[in-house]
Amino acid sequence: MASAAYVGLMSGTSLDGVDGVLVELDLDDPQTWRVHAHVHQPFARPLADELLALNAPGPDELHRAALAGNALARAYAAVTAELLERAGMAAGGVRAIGAHGQTVRHRPQSFDGTGYTLQLLNAALLAELSGVDVVADLRSRDVAAGGQGAPLVPAFHRARFARSGQAIAVLNLGGIGNLSLLHADGSVTGFDCGPANALLDHWARRHLGQDFDAGGRWAAGGRVDATLLAALQREPYFALPPPKSTGRDLFNADWLAGVGPDSVAAQDVQATLAELTAWAAAQALQLHGPATTELLVCGGGAFNDDLMARLRARLPGCTVSTTAARGLPPDQVEACAFAWLAAALVQRRPGNLASVTGARGPRLLGALYPA
């Protein structure tokens, strides 16, 4: 099928804002893919605070969640408009928008055996504001089919980064770390390996008054506390076999407080959280992809020099670089993945990998909201 333009919009568990790309895609020929524009717009602080609050039970949740979904649609529409302006393209030139929405609860297979995953977004409003067809609610069908609903990006990672006969891994370091294992025989596995920026950013906001520890410089000046690290590593999630996925439902401020970090110097806690992130990814890679020779890192954590150094120290036999080495900047990968998922639905192709999520088989992902 000929290539077409798609917009991908991603706002992840780091809650730092919206990343958007306008990309030309031909699902059958990844070598021709071309990103025409990339935009990042940070969240307004009241919206970020509300989205974070909605990760936990609170008063009048349904009303607040609906209004937050409206606000997120407007933020997504603003990013889309800027993408179109930068690319010099009219809305009619875009086949569809792939819009992730904001995850506020992720509990697959819980409670009733099916569980749920909830991404806030008024996709109908986004279609109305943008004038472009919208593909949203991309995780629910996989959960309905018995899967985790996450991670969804390994299918895109395979299409974009796999090389015949070579074992490659892709590590996305967003709020949560997720790992895609592209095995040399062509098979793909993947799972969420543990916390990443969600805890690092929380601790930086609390003690630095900043949204994040730029470049990991504060963590780099600290000392890893072995006792605290060992306590964090005892979290049962790390020992669970894949398929598995997680989020702020588990790795949040209360989880961290329960381990007692306040008995350790604040900077040393930051260093220890960085070491935990690197350890979780490295031990998962060594256990489930021991033949891996190359690790490509994307997401906001790819810009954290301290975190990258910790990964390299823990993986001496593996080349560790960012996805920029393969021609796709690390802050564009996830948004491109959701543009790719939109293209898959439009063309009636499955978007999940049952080997990753544990679903009963391949499924068409998402719901279409026509412009």
Secondary structure, DSSP 8 states (H G I E B T S, - for coil): ---EEEEEEE--TT-SEEEEEEEEE-TT-GGG-EEEEEEEEE--HHHHHHHHHTTS--TTHHHHHHHHHHHHHHHHHHHHHHHHHHHT--GGGEEEEEE--EEEEEEET-TTTTEEEEEE--HHHHHHHHSS-EEE--SHHHHHTTS-----HHHHHHHHH--TT--EEEEEESSEEEEEEE-TTS-EEEEEEEE-HHHHHHHHHHHHSSSS-GGGHHHHTS---HHHHHHHHT-GGGGS-SS----TTTSSHHHHHTT-GGGS-HHHHHHHHHHHHHHHHHHHHHHH-TT--EEEEESGGGG-HHHHHHHHHH-TTSEEEEGGGGTS-TTTHHHHHHHHHHHHHHTT-----HHHH--SS-----EEE--
